[in-house]
């Protein structure tokens, strides 16, 4: 009689160990698949969100971003100023960027949430960029503000909005 209970207990223990090993194998397989797809190179490519052409149609300001990172996600937005006939590669070129920040939003105003940064041309040679310090004040990881574009012809003005 005692042997019967012992055999049943051993059988339950073996089943438990087997199922635990299967669950661990499945778990690590799922993590490996997730890590593979979340860190692929094509997911880290910059994407252009919007473009704003200057009043004289000679320049354009381009808002682009980049996101990725499987277990430590990140999101970065850039504003670059390029000539209006510049190829798409120039729109995301590092030396053309005048503003860099983490992806943020403005605080609620009139029950609407506006995306940050926002930008507009003041005149042919001045771009105004409004950015949020609503979320950045708690974790300012990266922010770059340049006063002039790469050519030195366009002045950039900034406004921090809480």
C-alpha positions as CSV (number, residue, x, y, z in Angstrom):
1,X,0.0,0.0,0.0
2,X,2.8,2.4,0.9
3,X,4.6,1.5,-2.4
4,X,1.5,2.5,-4.3
5,X,1.4,6.0,-2.8
6,X,5.2,6.4,-3.4
7,X,4.8,5.4,-7.0
8,X,2.0,7.9,-7.5
9,X,4.1,10.6,-5.8
10,X,7.1,9.8,-8.0
11,X,4.9,9.9,-11.1
12,X,3.4,13.3,-10.2
13,X,6.9,14.6,-9.5
14,X,8.2,13.4,-12.8
15,X,5.2,14.9,-14.6
16,X,5.8,18.2,-12.8
17,X,9.5,18.3,-13.7
18,X,8.8,17.4,-17.3
19,X,6.1,20.1,-17.7
20,X,8.4,22.7,-16.0
21,X,11.2,21.9,-18.5
22,X,8.8,22.2,-21.4
23,X,7.5,25.6,-20.1
24,X,11.1,26.9,-19.7
25,X,12.0,25.8,-23.2
26,X,8.9,27.5,-24.6
27,X,9.6,30.7,-22.5
28,X,13.2,31.0,-23.8
29,X,12.2,30.3,-27.3
30,X,9.6,33.1,-27.1
31,X,12.1,35.5,-25.7
32,X,14.6,34.6,-28.5
33,X,12.0,35.2,-31.2
34,X,10.9,38.5,-29.7
35,X,14.5,39.7,-29.4
36,X,15.2,38.7,-33.0
37,X,12.3,40.7,-34.4
38,X,12.5,43.6,-32.1
39,X,16.2,44.3,-32.8
40,X,16.2,43.9,-36.5
41,X,18.1,46.6,-38.4
42,X,15.1,47.6,-40.6
43,X,13.1,48.6,-37.5
44,X,15.8,51.1,-36.4
45,X,15.7,53.1,-39.7
46,X,14.6,56.8,-39.4
47,X,11.2,57.7,-40.7
48,X,9.9,61.1,-41.9
49,X,6.8,62.3,-40.2
50,X,6.1,65.7,-41.7
51,X,7.6,68.5,-43.8
52,X,7.1,72.2,-43.7
53,X,8.2,74.3,-46.7
54,X,9.6,77.8,-46.2
55,X,7.5,80.8,-47.5
56,X,9.9,81.4,-50.4
57,X,9.9,77.6,-51.2
58,X,13.8,77.4,-51.0
59,X,14.0,75.3,-47.8
60,X,12.1,72.7,-45.9
61,X,12.0,71.7,-42.3
62,X,11.7,67.9,-41.9
63,X,10.4,66.2,-38.8
64,X,11.8,62.6,-38.6
65,X,12.1,60.0,-35.9
66,X,13.6,56.7,-35.0
67,X,12.4,54.1,-32.6
68,X,13.3,50.6,-31.5
69,X,14.9,48.6,-28.7
70,X,13.4,45.4,-27.6
71,X,13.8,45.3,-23.9
72,X,14.8,49.0,-23.5
73,X,12.6,50.9,-26.0
74,X,13.6,54.3,-27.2
75,X,12.1,57.0,-29.4
76,X,14.0,60.0,-30.8
77,X,12.7,62.8,-32.9
78,X,14.8,65.2,-35.1
79,X,14.1,68.3,-37.1
80,X,16.4,69.0,-40.0
81,X,16.5,72.0,-42.4
82,X,17.5,71.2,-46.0
83,X,17.0,72.8,-49.3
84,X,13.6,72.1,-50.9
85,X,15.2,70.0,-53.7
86,X,17.3,67.9,-51.4
87,X,17.2,64.1,-51.8
88,X,15.5,62.0,-49.1
89,X,18.9,60.9,-47.7
90,X,19.7,64.5,-46.8
91,X,16.4,64.9,-44.8
92,X,17.8,62.5,-42.2
93,X,21.5,63.4,-42.4
94,X,23.1,64.1,-39.0
95,X,24.7,67.4,-40.0
96,X,21.4,68.9,-41.2
97,X,19.6,68.3,-37.8
98,X,18.9,71.4,-35.7
99,X,16.7,69.8,-33.0
100,X,16.9,66.4,-31.3
101,X,14.7,65.2,-28.4
102,X,13.0,62.2,-27.0
103,X,9.5,61.7,-28.3
104,X,7.1,63.7,-26.1
105,X,3.7,65.3,-26.0
106,X,2.5,68.7,-24.8
107,X,0.4,68.7,-21.6
108,X,-3.4,68.7,-22.0
109,X,-4.8,72.0,-23.1
110,X,-8.5,72.4,-23.9
111,X,-8.7,68.5,-23.6
112,X,-6.5,68.1,-26.7
113,X,-3.0,66.7,-26.6
114,X,-0.7,68.1,-29.2
115,X,2.4,66.3,-30.4
116,X,5.8,67.8,-29.5
117,X,7.8,69.2,-31.2
118,X,5.7,71.5,-33.4
119,X,7.4,73.9,-35.8
120,X,6.6,76.6,-38.3
121,X,8.4,79.2,-40.5
122,X,8.3,82.7,-39.1
123,X,9.7,84.1,-42.3
124,X,12.1,82.9,-45.2
125,X,15.1,82.8,-42.9
126,X,13.7,81.9,-39.5
127,X,12.1,78.6,-38.2
128,X,10.4,78.5,-34.8
129,X,10.4,75.2,-32.9
130,X,8.1,74.6,-29.9
131,X,8.9,71.7,-27.7
132,X,7.5,70.2,-24.6
133,X,9.2,70.1,-21.2
134,X,6.1,68.4,-19.8
135,X,7.6,65.0,-20.0
136,X,11.3,65.9,-20.6
137,X,11.6,67.6,-17.2
138,X,11.3,64.2,-15.5
139,X,13.8,62.4,-17.7
140,X,15.9,64.6,-20.0
141,X,17.9,61.9,-21.7
142,X,18.9,63.7,-24.9
143,X,18.1,67.1,-26.3
144,X,20.1,69.1,-28.9
145,X,19.2,72.7,-29.9
146,X,21.2,74.5,-32.6
147,X,20.8,78.2,-33.3
148,X,21.5,78.0,-37.1
149,X,21.2,75.4,-39.8
150,X,24.2,73.7,-41.5
151,X,24.4,76.5,-44.1
152,X,24.3,79.2,-41.5
153,X,21.5,81.0,-43.4
154,X,18.5,79.9,-41.4
155,X,18.1,81.0,-37.8
156,X,16.2,78.7,-35.4
157,X,14.2,80.0,-32.5
158,X,13.0,77.8,-29.7
159,X,10.1,77.9,-27.3
160,X,9.8,75.5,-24.3
161,X,6.2,74.8,-23.4
162,X,5.3,73.2,-20.1
